[in-house]
């Protein structure tokens, strides 16, 4: 069975997976925001973030915010796929973005890499901040946060490494 104390994928892979899944959605935001497949890919993108939340160093309350973000954004995506009123799904998504901002800022501030810290804080503040002004600003004002989060995932993949004592793959097949 899977051992919860072991990491079966490198932190680099765990950081780059959401980048690869979110890149087409970000491009679609600019080219055709109403593209039908965007919500489906968005659900898988957010589910991939579960692995990253569990791996990045952060306080337990910050990790809880990260898991809350994933939960609410997956809910928002499924609401959109099932043609629930847009304003309802959008409000759920913005609520999730507040939690995303909390997790991104908190996990970035404990990073040993200053580029991760800077881009993470900007990303988290933009994402969460827009949620409070989204009723007066067009959705286009949220687009830079999409670009910033892609940059943040890339920086995590470049600068973050697995912690000592947590091998990326199991070292033995014997039960613990």
CORDA-V559319 format. One record per pair of residues at least 4 apart in sequence whose C-alpha atoms are under 8 Angstrom apart, sorted by the first residue. I is the first residue (numbers start at 1). J is the second residue. Records with the same first field share a line. If there is no record, write none. Layout:
I = J  J
This chain:
5 = 166
6 = 166  167  168  169  170
7 = 166  167  168  169  170
8 = 167  168  169  170
9 = 13  14  168  169
10 = 14  161  162  168  169
11 = 15  52  55  157  160  161  162  168
12 = 16  156  157  158  160  161
13 = 17  157
14 = 18  48  49  51  52  157
15 = 19  52  153  154  156  157
16 = 20  153  154  157
17 = 21  45  48
18 = 22  45  46  48  49  153
19 = 23  150  153  154
20 = 24
21 = 25  41  42  44  45
22 = 26  41  42  45  150
23 = 27  150
24 = 28
25 = 29  38  41  42
26 = 30  143  146  147
27 = 31
28 = 32  33  35  38
29 = 33  34  143
30 = 143
34 = 38
36 = 40
37 = 41
38 = 42
39 = 43  77  78  80  81
40 = 44  77  81
41 = 45
42 = 46  74  77
43 = 47  73  74  77  78
44 = 48
45 = 49
46 = 50  70  73  74
47 = 51  70  74
48 = 52
49 = 53  70
50 = 54  66  67  70
51 = 55
52 = 56
53 = 63  66  67
54 = 63
56 = 107
57 = 107  110  111
58 = 62  63  103  106  107  110
59 = 63  106  107
60 = 64
61 = 65
62 = 66  102  103  106  107
63 = 67  103
64 = 68  103
65 = 69  99  100  102  103
66 = 70  99  100  102  103  104
67 = 71
68 = 72  96  99  100
69 = 73  96  97  98  99  100
70 = 74  96  100
71 = 75  96
72 = 76  92  93  95  96
73 = 77  92  93  96  97
74 = 78
75 = 79  92
76 = 80  89  90  92  93
77 = 81  89
78 = 82
79 = 83  84  85  89
80 = 84  85  86  89
84 = 88  89
85 = 89
86 = 90
87 = 91
88 = 92
89 = 93
90 = 94
91 = 95
92 = 96
93 = 97
94 = 98  128  130  131
95 = 99  131
96 = 100
97 = 101  127  128  131
98 = 102  127  128  129  131
99 = 103  128
100 = 104  124  127  128
101 = 105  123  124  125  126  127  128
102 = 106  124  128
103 = 107  124
104 = 108  120  121  123  124
105 = 109  117  120  121  122  123  124  125
106 = 110
107 = 111
108 = 116  117  118  120  121
109 = 117  120  121
110 = 117
111 = 116  117
112 = 117
113 = 117  159  160
114 = 118
115 = 119  155
116 = 120  152  155  156  159
117 = 121
118 = 122
119 = 123  148  151  152
120 = 124  148  149  152
121 = 125
122 = 126  148
123 = 127  145  148  149  152
124 = 128
125 = 129
126 = 130  142  145
127 = 131  142  145
128 = 132
129 = 133
130 = 134  141  142
133 = 137
134 = 138  139
137 = 141
138 = 142
139 = 143
142 = 146
143 = 147
144 = 148
145 = 149
146 = 150
147 = 151
148 = 152
149 = 153
150 = 154
151 = 155
152 = 156
153 = 157
154 = 158
155 = 159  160
156 = 160
162 = 166  167  168
163 = 167
167 = 171
